[in-house]
Amino acid sequence: MKKVKLARLPDRVPVKMQVTLPPDLAARLRDYADLYAETYGVREEPADLVPYMLDSFLGSDAEFRKAMREKTAKDEASSVTGEIHRTPVSPIADEPLSGSGEEVRELRKLPRLAEQRSDGLSD
């Protein structure tokens, strides 16, 4: 089998997660969305900003980055020794939504954080 320079593309199927926010945090997120709109002239819903905020937070956490580098090195060492090891993307098990026909996965975590959101924010 020939090898190409480009590595295999990562999983790009979006993952849906529901969370329940305390009222004060939901209000702060709405305030942040307002400031974002003032800054960039584009209105974004708080729920649309959250993934980028989380990505920024995780990217700025030095201890988390260090732990992930160590984990990657350990996983690569395991694959060199011939061990078969699948690295999960998240510690929470994910599975396809059944019967939806959509390419969206939902993170399942017991106990459920929320069945419905009551703070007016959409997923």
C-alpha positions as a Markdown table, in Angstrom:
| # | Residue | x | y | z |
|---|---|---|---|---|
| 1 | Met | 0.0 | 0.0 | 0.0 |
| 2 | Lys | 1.4 | 3.4 | -1.0 |
| 3 | Lys | 1.6 | 6.1 | 1.6 |
| 4 | Val | 0.5 | 9.7 | 0.9 |
| 5 | Lys | 2.0 | 12.7 | 2.7 |
| 6 | Leu | -1.4 | 13.9 | 4.0 |
| 7 | Ala | -2.4 | 12.1 | 7.2 |
| 8 | Arg | -5.9 | 10.5 | 7.5 |
| 9 | Leu | -8.5 | 13.2 | 8.1 |
| 10 | Pro | -9.9 | 13.3 | 11.6 |
| 11 | Asp | -13.6 | 12.6 | 12.4 |
| 12 | Arg | -15.6 | 15.6 | 11.4 |
| 13 | Val | -19.0 | 14.5 | 12.5 |
| 14 | Pro | -20.4 | 17.1 | 14.9 |
| 15 | Val | -21.1 | 16.0 | 18.4 |
| 16 | Lys | -24.2 | 17.4 | 20.2 |
| 17 | Met | -24.1 | 17.9 | 24.0 |
| 18 | Gln | -26.7 | 19.3 | 26.3 |
| 19 | Val | -25.7 | 21.2 | 29.5 |
| 20 | Thr | -27.6 | 23.0 | 32.1 |
| 21 | Leu | -26.2 | 26.4 | 33.1 |
| 22 | Pro | -26.8 | 28.3 | 36.3 |
| 23 | Pro | -28.8 | 31.5 | 35.6 |
| 24 | Asp | -25.9 | 33.8 | 36.4 |
| 25 | Leu | -23.6 | 32.0 | 33.9 |
| 26 | Ala | -26.4 | 32.1 | 31.2 |
| 27 | Ala | -26.7 | 35.8 | 31.8 |
| 28 | Arg | -22.9 | 36.3 | 31.5 |
| 29 | Leu | -22.9 | 34.4 | 28.2 |
| 30 | Arg | -25.7 | 36.6 | 26.8 |
| 31 | Asp | -23.6 | 39.7 | 28.0 |
| 32 | Tyr | -20.6 | 38.2 | 26.2 |
| 33 | Ala | -22.6 | 37.7 | 23.0 |
| 34 | Asp | -23.7 | 41.4 | 23.3 |
| 35 | Leu | -20.1 | 42.5 | 23.6 |
| 36 | Tyr | -19.1 | 40.2 | 20.8 |
| 37 | Ala | -21.8 | 41.9 | 18.6 |
| 38 | Glu | -20.6 | 45.4 | 19.5 |
| 39 | Thr | -17.0 | 44.4 | 18.8 |
| 40 | Tyr | -17.5 | 42.6 | 15.5 |
| 41 | Gly | -20.8 | 44.0 | 14.2 |
| 42 | Val | -22.2 | 40.5 | 13.9 |
| 43 | Arg | -24.8 | 39.0 | 16.3 |
| 44 | Glu | -24.0 | 35.4 | 17.3 |
| 45 | Glu | -26.1 | 33.3 | 19.7 |
| 46 | Pro | -24.3 | 32.4 | 23.0 |
| 47 | Ala | -24.7 | 28.7 | 22.1 |
| 48 | Asp | -22.8 | 29.3 | 18.9 |
| 49 | Leu | -20.0 | 31.0 | 20.8 |
| 50 | Val | -19.6 | 28.3 | 23.4 |
| 51 | Pro | -17.6 | 25.8 | 21.3 |
| 52 | Tyr | -15.1 | 28.4 | 20.4 |
| 53 | Met | -14.8 | 29.6 | 24.0 |
| 54 | Leu | -14.2 | 26.1 | 25.2 |
| 55 | Asp | -11.6 | 25.5 | 22.5 |
| 56 | Ser | -9.8 | 28.7 | 23.5 |
| 57 | Phe | -9.9 | 27.7 | 27.1 |
| 58 | Leu | -8.6 | 24.2 | 26.5 |
| 59 | Gly | -5.9 | 25.6 | 24.2 |
| 60 | Ser | -4.7 | 28.0 | 26.9 |
| 61 | Asp | -4.5 | 25.5 | 29.7 |
| 62 | Ala | -0.8 | 24.6 | 29.8 |
| 63 | Glu | -1.3 | 21.5 | 32.1 |
| 64 | Phe | -4.0 | 20.1 | 29.8 |
| 65 | Arg | -1.8 | 20.6 | 26.7 |
| 66 | Lys | 1.1 | 18.9 | 28.6 |
| 67 | Ala | -1.1 | 15.9 | 29.6 |
| 68 | Met | -2.3 | 15.5 | 26.0 |
| 69 | Arg | 1.2 | 15.5 | 24.7 |
| 70 | Glu | 2.2 | 12.9 | 27.2 |
| 71 | Lys | -0.8 | 10.8 | 26.3 |
| 72 | Thr | -0.1 | 11.1 | 22.6 |
| 73 | Ala | 3.5 | 10.0 | 23.2 |
| 74 | Lys | 2.4 | 7.0 | 25.2 |
| 75 | Asp | -0.2 | 6.0 | 22.6 |
| 76 | Glu | 2.4 | 6.3 | 19.8 |
| 77 | Ala | 4.8 | 4.2 | 21.8 |
| 78 | Ser | 2.1 | 1.6 | 22.2 |
| 79 | Ser | 1.4 | 1.5 | 18.5 |
| 80 | Val | 5.2 | 1.0 | 17.8 |
| 81 | Thr | 5.2 | -2.1 | 20.1 |
| 82 | Gly | 2.3 | -3.5 | 18.1 |
| 83 | Glu | -0.4 | -3.0 | 20.6 |
| 84 | Ile | -3.8 | -2.1 | 19.2 |
| 85 | His | -5.1 | 0.9 | 21.0 |
| 86 | Arg | -8.0 | 3.2 | 20.1 |
| 87 | Thr | -7.7 | 6.6 | 21.6 |
| 88 | Pro | -11.1 | 8.0 | 22.5 |
| 89 | Val | -11.8 | 11.6 | 21.6 |
| 90 | Ser | -13.6 | 12.1 | 24.8 |
| 91 | Pro | -13.8 | 10.3 | 28.2 |
| 92 | Ile | -17.5 | 10.2 | 27.7 |
| 93 | Ala | -18.8 | 7.5 | 25.4 |
| 94 | Asp | -20.4 | 8.7 | 22.2 |
| 95 | Glu | -22.8 | 6.8 | 20.0 |
| 96 | Pro | -24.8 | 7.7 | 16.9 |
| 97 | Leu | -28.3 | 9.1 | 17.3 |
| 98 | Ser | -30.7 | 6.3 | 16.4 |
| 99 | Gly | -33.2 | 6.8 | 13.8 |
| 100 | Ser | -32.4 | 10.5 | 13.2 |
| 101 | Gly | -30.8 | 10.1 | 9.8 |
| 102 | Glu | -28.6 | 13.1 | 10.6 |
| 103 | Glu | -24.8 | 13.0 | 10.9 |
| 104 | Val | -24.7 | 14.1 | 14.5 |
| 105 | Arg | -23.5 | 12.2 | 17.5 |
| 106 | Glu | -24.8 | 12.9 | 21.0 |
| 107 | Leu | -22.5 | 12.5 | 24.1 |
| 108 | Arg | -24.2 | 10.3 | 26.6 |
| 109 | Lys | -23.4 | 10.7 | 30.2 |
| 110 | Leu | -25.2 | 9.3 | 33.2 |
| 111 | Pro | -26.9 | 11.0 | 35.0 |
| 112 | Arg | -28.3 | 13.2 | 32.2 |
| 113 | Leu | -27.4 | 16.8 | 32.7 |
| 114 | Ala | -30.6 | 18.1 | 31.2 |
| 115 | Glu | -33.5 | 16.9 | 29.1 |
| 116 | Gln | -34.6 | 20.3 | 28.1 |
| 117 | Arg | -33.1 | 23.8 | 28.5 |
| 118 | Ser | -35.1 | 26.3 | 30.4 |
| 119 | Asp | -32.8 | 29.3 | 30.1 |
| 120 | Gly | -33.8 | 30.2 | 26.6 |
| 121 | Leu | -30.4 | 29.2 | 25.1 |
| 122 | Ser | -30.6 | 26.8 | 22.2 |
| 123 | Asp | -28.1 | 24.0 | 21.5 |
